[in-house]
Amino acid sequence: MNEAEAKNRLTPKRSTGIRVEEKNRQSIPLPRAIARFVYYLAITIGDHPDVPYTPRIRACLLCEKDKSVEENVESDQYSYCHYCNLCWPITTASTKCRSPLYLGGLKLLPDFISIEEEKSLIASIDQIPWMPSQSGRRKQDFGPKVNFKKKKAKLGDFKGLPHFTKNIVERLQQYEDLSDFKPVELCHLDYSPDRGSAIDPHLDDFWIWGERLVTINLASSTVLTLSPANLENCKCTVECRKVFTDQKISKENIKQNEEPICEHKLPAFDTCLHLDSKHSVDITSKVIDSQDLIRDMCSVYRRNSNEALVEIQVELPPRSLFILAGCSRCNWLHGIKRQAITSRRLAMTFRELAEDFLDGGNEKKLGDELLELGRTFYNPLTFS
């Protein structure tokens, strides 16, 4: 072997991203290389029917085939009632807590839009091309391009919000809790039982998105599930006392007056009627085990954190407005289980900017540009 040959053997081959051709190894033909790329892309997207199930990947029902999903059956279950703004126990084996509990930041408004508006919104949304997303969902994004890991953001292709949302945004801002809400991002998500659509329990990013997550639920009813992420940093106890002090809800008052705290009147949707059995119209049949006030969810389960798991079910009727803020936004994971999607469901989620993008923040310059675009409404189908 001469010096040139020896040098050539010691020099590492530059990777082509497919396979280096060597004497005893055959390269992958280009069509096979492309097929392999599509294979891994399909795993990532989760919309390919022939890709085997991989537990580390968020896959859709088509990918999972006959693989079953394990469910936690030992958690305490509560159901949120938007009339009294309390979470009522369904099963509480671990803590034996039979009182309704309070969780800060939850708000639900039924019939925020009319049936006619719902049909119009769905038709307008479906005219825009859908993109595949994780866990069997499809999505449409209107907002800045964000790298959450590196905490970097730029305008990207953000041109504003779709024109058909202008009246919706104006109506949101007429609601007292959203009077200063200035959305800079809108995400449409499409769920289908045929794809096994779901969304894993998660916390929305805090670096760029503000405290309030505002969602309009379209097409069908579903159940959003809340589970605790961090119950240590919480102001629910103070909130709970403030909210219920004037109502003087106590065990003694209930026994004396025999008046229910909440009649649990449900919206006139057939999809909601199954929750009626979970809500008692006669609170005297329940035990209020707090001395003076209804307790908050976080303090109860903070004390029992080594023993108990807990989930809160929030029924989202079609056309309803749902707000996650405060503790429920920052300290509780939210997600939608696969079995909660029984027919097509669309979600319109609006997000606002975090403080770092507002006055006095490090990202104020970009924040000002995003706020300006958030006030802009355009037609995605005609914009060139």
C-alpha positions as CSV (number, residue, x, y, z in Angstrom):
1,M,0.0,0.0,0.0
2,N,1.5,3.3,-1.0
3,E,1.3,6.5,1.0
4,A,-1.6,7.9,-1.0
5,E,-3.7,4.8,-0.5
6,A,-2.9,4.8,3.2
7,K,-3.9,8.4,3.6
8,N,-7.1,7.8,1.7
9,R,-8.1,5.0,4.0
10,L,-7.4,7.1,7.1
11,T,-9.4,10.0,5.8
12,P,-13.0,9.8,7.1
13,K,-15.7,9.8,4.4
14,R,-18.0,12.8,4.4
15,S,-21.5,11.6,5.4
16,T,-24.2,12.0,2.7
17,G,-27.0,11.5,5.2
18,I,-27.9,8.2,3.5
19,R,-24.9,5.7,3.7
20,V,-21.3,5.8,2.7
21,E,-20.5,3.4,-0.1
22,E,-17.6,1.1,0.9
23,K,-16.1,-2.0,-0.5
24,N,-18.2,-4.4,1.6
25,R,-21.3,-2.2,2.1
26,Q,-23.9,-1.3,-0.4
27,S,-25.5,2.1,-0.5
28,I,-29.2,2.5,-0.1
29,P,-30.7,3.2,-3.5
30,L,-32.2,6.7,-3.7
31,P,-35.9,5.5,-3.9
32,R,-35.3,3.4,-0.7
33,A,-33.6,6.4,1.0
34,I,-36.6,8.6,0.2
35,A,-38.9,5.9,1.5
36,R,-37.0,5.7,4.7
37,F,-37.2,9.5,5.1
38,V,-40.9,9.4,4.6
39,Y,-41.2,6.5,7.1
40,Y,-39.5,8.5,9.8
41,L,-41.4,11.7,8.9
42,A,-44.7,9.7,9.2
43,I,-43.7,8.6,12.7
44,T,-43.1,12.1,13.7
45,I,-46.3,13.4,12.2
46,G,-48.3,10.5,13.4
47,D,-50.7,10.3,10.4
48,H,-49.3,7.2,8.5
49,P,-51.3,4.0,8.7
50,D,-48.4,1.7,8.1
51,V,-46.0,2.9,10.7
52,P,-45.7,0.6,13.8
53,Y,-46.5,2.0,17.2
54,T,-43.6,3.6,19.1
55,P,-44.3,4.5,22.7
56,R,-42.0,7.4,22.7
57,I,-43.8,9.0,19.7
58,R,-47.1,10.9,20.0
59,A,-48.9,8.7,17.5
60,C,-52.5,8.6,16.2
61,L,-54.9,5.7,16.2
62,L,-53.9,4.7,12.7
63,C,-50.3,4.3,13.8
64,E,-51.1,2.4,17.0
65,K,-53.2,-0.3,15.3
66,D,-54.2,-2.7,18.1
67,K,-51.9,-1.3,20.8
68,S,-53.9,-0.4,23.8
69,V,-53.4,2.8,25.9
70,E,-53.0,2.3,29.6
71,E,-55.3,4.6,31.7
72,N,-54.9,5.6,35.3
73,V,-57.9,4.2,37.1
74,E,-56.9,5.1,40.6
75,S,-57.1,8.8,40.4
76,D,-59.7,10.9,42.3
77,Q,-62.2,12.3,39.8
78,Y,-63.9,15.6,39.9
79,S,-66.4,17.4,37.6
80,Y,-66.3,21.1,37.1
81,C,-69.6,23.0,37.3
82,H,-69.5,26.4,35.6
83,Y,-72.6,27.6,37.4
84,C,-71.1,27.5,40.9
85,N,-67.5,27.5,39.7
86,L,-66.7,24.5,41.9
87,C,-65.3,21.0,41.2
88,W,-67.6,18.3,42.5
89,P,-66.3,14.8,43.5
90,I,-67.2,11.8,41.4
91,T,-64.8,9.3,43.0
92,T,-62.3,10.3,45.8
93,A,-61.1,7.0,47.3
94,S,-57.7,8.2,48.3
95,T,-58.6,11.4,50.2
96,K,-62.2,10.5,51.1
97,C,-63.0,14.2,50.4
98,R,-66.7,14.6,49.6
99,S,-66.8,18.4,49.5
100,P,-66.8,20.5,46.3
101,L,-63.4,22.1,45.8
102,Y,-62.3,25.3,44.2
103,L,-59.7,25.7,41.5
104,G,-58.6,29.2,40.5
105,G,-58.7,30.5,37.0
106,L,-61.4,28.3,35.4
107,K,-64.1,30.1,33.5
108,L,-66.7,28.6,31.1
109,L,-69.4,30.5,29.2
110,P,-71.9,28.3,27.3
111,D,-73.4,29.6,24.0
112,F,-70.7,32.2,23.5
113,I,-71.6,32.1,19.8
114,S,-74.8,31.1,18.0
115,I,-75.5,28.0,16.0
116,E,-75.4,30.1,12.8
117,E,-72.0,31.6,13.8
118,E,-70.6,28.2,14.6
119,K,-71.6,26.9,11.1
120,S,-70.1,30.0,9.4
121,L,-66.8,29.6,11.4
122,I,-66.4,25.9,10.6
123,A,-67.0,26.6,6.9
124,S,-64.5,29.4,6.9
125,I,-61.9,27.4,8.8
126,D,-62.3,24.4,6.5
127,Q,-61.5,26.5,3.4
128,I,-58.0,27.0,4.8
129,P,-55.5,24.1,4.2
130,W,-55.0,21.9,7.2
131,M,-51.5,20.7,8.3
132,P,-50.9,17.3,10.0
133,S,-50.1,17.5,13.7
134,Q,-49.3,15.1,16.5
135,S,-51.6,12.5,18.1
136,G,-53.9,12.4,15.2
137,R,-54.7,16.1,15.1
138,R,-54.7,18.6,12.3
139,K,-53.8,22.3,12.8
140,Q,-53.8,25.8,11.3
141,D,-51.5,28.4,12.9
142,F,-51.6,32.1,12.8
143,G,-48.9,33.7,14.8
144,P,-45.1,34.2,15.2
145,K,-42.6,31.5,14.4
146,V,-41.3,30.3,17.8
147,N,-38.5,28.0,18.9
148,F,-39.6,27.2,22.4
149,K,-36.4,25.3,23.4
150,K,-34.1,28.1,22.4
151,K,-36.6,30.8,23.5
152,K,-36.4,32.6,20.2
153,A,-39.2,34.1,18.2
154,K,-39.7,36.0,14.9
155,L,-42.5,37.2,12.8
156,G,-42.1,34.5,10.2
157,D,-45.1,34.3,8.0
158,F,-47.4,36.0,10.5
159,K,-49.6,38.5,8.7
160,G,-52.4,38.8,11.2
161,L,-55.5,36.9,12.2
162,P,-58.1,35.5,9.8
163,H,-60.8,38.1,8.8
164,F,-63.7,36.0,10.0
165,T,-62.3,36.2,13.6
166,K,-62.6,40.0,13.9
167,N,-66.1,40.0,15.4
168,I,-65.1,37.2,17.7
169,V,-62.1,39.1,19.1
170,E,-64.2,42.2,19.6
171,R,-66.8,40.1,21.5
172,L,-64.0,38.5,23.7
173,Q,-62.9,42.0,24.7
174,Q,-66.4,42.9,25.8
175,Y,-66.2,40.3,28.5
176,E,-65.0,41.7,31.8
177,D,-62.3,39.2,32.4
178,L,-60.9,39.7,28.8
179,S,-61.3,43.5,28.5
180,D,-57.5,43.9,28.0
181,F,-57.0,40.6,26.1
182,K,-54.9,41.2,23.0
183,P,-54.4,38.0,21.0
184,V,-51.3,37.6,18.9
185,E,-51.7,33.9,18.1
186,L,-54.6,31.8,16.9
187,C,-54.4,28.0,16.6
188,H,-57.1,25.9,15.0
189,L,-57.1,22.2,16.0
190,D,-59.1,19.5,14.3
191,Y,-59.9,16.4,16.3
192,S,-61.5,13.2,14.8
193,P,-62.3,9.9,16.4
194,D,-61.3,8.2,13.1
195,R,-57.7,9.3,13.7
196,G,-57.8,8.7,17.4
197,S,-57.2,12.4,18.0
198,A,-56.1,13.5,21.4
199,I,-53.7,15.9,23.1
200,D,-51.4,14.8,25.9
201,P,-51.5,16.6,29.3
202,H,-49.2,19.7,29.0
203,L,-48.6,23.2,30.1
204,D,-48.5,25.9,27.4
205,D,-45.3,27.8,27.2
206,F,-44.8,30.7,29.7
207,W,-41.9,32.5,28.0
208,I,-43.9,33.9,25.1
209,W,-47.5,33.2,26.0
210,G,-49.3,35.2,28.7
211,E,-51.5,34.0,31.5
212,R,-54.8,33.6,29.7
213,L,-55.6,30.8,27.2
214,V,-58.9,31.4,25.5
215,T,-60.6,28.6,23.6
216,I,-63.9,28.5,21.6
217,N,-65.1,24.9,21.3
218,L,-66.8,24.0,17.9
219,A,-68.7,21.2,16.3
220,S,-69.2,18.9,19.3
221,S,-69.0,18.5,23.0
222,T,-65.8,17.1,24.6
223,V,-64.2,16.8,28.0
224,L,-61.0,18.5,28.9
225,T,-59.0,16.9,31.7
226,L,-56.9,18.8,34.2
227,S,-54.2,17.1,36.3
228,P,-51.7,18.7,38.8
229,A,-48.2,19.7,37.7
230,N,-47.1,21.8,40.6
231,L,-49.3,22.6,43.5
232,E,-46.7,24.4,45.6
233,N,-46.8,27.8,43.9
234,C,-50.5,28.6,44.3
235,K,-52.8,31.4,45.4
236,C,-56.0,29.4,45.4
237,T,-56.4,29.4,49.1
238,V,-56.5,33.2,49.2
239,E,-58.7,33.3,46.2
240,C,-61.1,30.8,47.6
241,R,-61.6,32.7,50.8
242,K,-62.1,35.9,48.9
243,V,-64.7,34.4,46.5
244,F,-66.7,32.5,49.1
245,T,-66.5,34.7,52.3
246,D,-69.6,36.7,51.4
247,Q,-71.6,33.6,50.6
248,K,-71.0,32.1,54.0
249,I,-71.1,28.6,52.8
250,S,-70.7,26.2,55.8
251,K,-71.8,23.0,57.0
252,E,-74.0,24.6,59.7
253,N,-75.7,27.0,57.2
254,I,-76.6,24.2,54.9
255,K,-78.1,22.1,57.7
256,Q,-80.1,25.0,59.0
257,N,-81.3,26.4,55.7
258,E,-81.3,23.2,53.6
259,E,-80.6,25.2,50.6
260,P,-78.4,23.9,47.8
261,I,-75.2,25.7,46.9
262,C,-75.8,25.1,43.3
263,E,-78.7,23.5,41.4
264,H,-76.3,22.4,38.7
265,K,-78.4,23.5,35.8
266,L,-76.8,22.2,32.7
267,P,-77.0,23.7,29.2
268,A,-79.7,22.3,26.9
269,F,-77.3,20.2,24.9
270,D,-78.0,16.5,24.5
271,T,-74.2,15.9,24.7
272,C,-74.1,17.3,28.3
273,L,-77.0,15.4,29.8
274,H,-74.8,12.5,31.0
275,L,-73.2,14.8,33.5
276,D,-76.5,15.3,35.3
277,S,-76.0,12.1,37.2
278,K,-72.7,13.4,38.6
279,H,-74.2,16.6,40.1
280,S,-76.6,16.4,43.0
281,V,-79.3,19.1,43.2
282,D,-79.6,18.5,46.9
283,I,-76.4,19.5,48.6
284,T,-77.8,18.4,52.0
285,S,-77.0,14.8,50.9
286,K,-73.4,15.7,50.7
287,V,-70.9,16.2,53.5
288,I,-69.2,19.6,53.7
289,D,-66.1,18.7,55.7
290,S,-64.6,22.2,55.8
291,Q,-65.3,24.2,59.0
292,D,-66.2,27.6,57.5
293,L,-65.4,27.7,53.8
294,I,-65.2,25.5,50.8
295,R,-61.5,24.5,50.4
296,D,-59.4,24.9,47.4
297,M,-58.3,21.9,45.3
298,C,-54.6,22.6,45.5
299,S,-54.3,22.7,49.3
300,V,-56.3,19.4,49.7
301,Y,-54.1,17.5,47.3
302,R,-50.9,19.2,48.3
303,R,-51.3,17.6,51.7
304,N,-52.1,14.3,50.1
305,S,-49.6,14.4,47.3
306,N,-47.9,11.2,48.3
307,E,-51.2,9.2,48.3
308,A,-53.5,10.7,45.7
309,L,-53.7,11.4,42.0
310,V,-56.5,13.7,40.9
311,E,-58.2,14.6,37.6
312,I,-60.8,17.3,37.0
313,Q,-63.2,16.8,34.1
314,V,-64.4,20.0,32.4
315,E,-67.3,19.5,30.0
316,L,-66.9,21.8,27.0
317,P,-70.2,22.2,25.2
318,P,-70.2,23.2,21.5
319,R,-70.1,27.0,21.0
320,S,-68.8,27.5,24.5
321,L,-65.9,29.8,25.6
322,F,-63.4,28.4,28.0
323,I,-60.7,30.4,29.8
324,L,-57.6,28.9,31.5
325,A,-55.9,31.4,33.7
326,G,-54.2,31.7,37.1
327,C,-53.5,28.5,38.9
328,S,-55.4,26.2,36.4
329,R,-53.2,27.6,33.6
330,C,-49.9,27.7,35.4
331,N,-50.0,24.7,37.8
332,W,-52.3,22.2,36.2
333,L,-51.7,20.2,33.0
334,H,-54.6,20.2,30.5
335,G,-55.3,17.6,27.9
336,I,-58.0,15.8,26.0
337,K,-58.2,12.0,26.1
338,R,-58.9,10.0,23.0
339,Q,-62.2,8.6,24.4
340,A,-63.4,12.2,24.9
341,I,-63.5,12.7,21.1
342,T,-66.7,10.9,19.9
343,S,-67.2,13.1,16.8
344,R,-65.4,15.8,15.0
345,R,-64.3,18.6,17.3
346,L,-62.7,22.0,16.3
347,A,-60.9,24.3,18.8
348,M,-60.0,28.0,18.3
349,T,-57.4,28.9,20.8
350,F,-56.3,32.5,21.2
351,R,-53.1,33.4,23.1
352,E,-51.7,36.7,24.4
353,L,-48.1,37.8,25.0
354,A,-46.1,37.2,28.2
355,E,-44.8,40.2,30.2
356,D,-41.3,40.0,28.7
357,F,-42.8,41.1,25.4
358,L,-44.7,44.0,26.8
359,D,-43.6,47.4,28.2
360,G,-40.4,47.1,30.2
361,G,-39.7,43.6,28.9
362,N,-36.6,42.4,27.0
363,E,-38.6,41.5,24.0
364,K,-40.7,44.6,23.8
365,K,-39.7,45.5,20.2
366,L,-40.9,42.2,18.8
367,G,-43.9,42.4,21.1
368,D,-44.9,45.7,19.6
369,E,-44.7,44.2,16.1
370,L,-46.8,41.2,17.1
371,L,-49.4,43.4,18.8
372,E,-49.8,45.4,15.7
373,L,-50.2,42.3,13.6
374,G,-52.7,41.0,16.2
375,R,-54.9,44.0,15.4
376,T,-54.7,43.1,11.7
377,F,-57.3,40.9,10.0
378,Y,-56.9,39.5,6.5
379,N,-58.2,36.9,4.2
380,P,-55.8,33.9,4.1
381,L,-57.2,32.7,0.8
382,T,-56.6,35.9,-1.1
383,F,-53.5,37.3,0.5
384,S,-50.5,37.0,-1.9
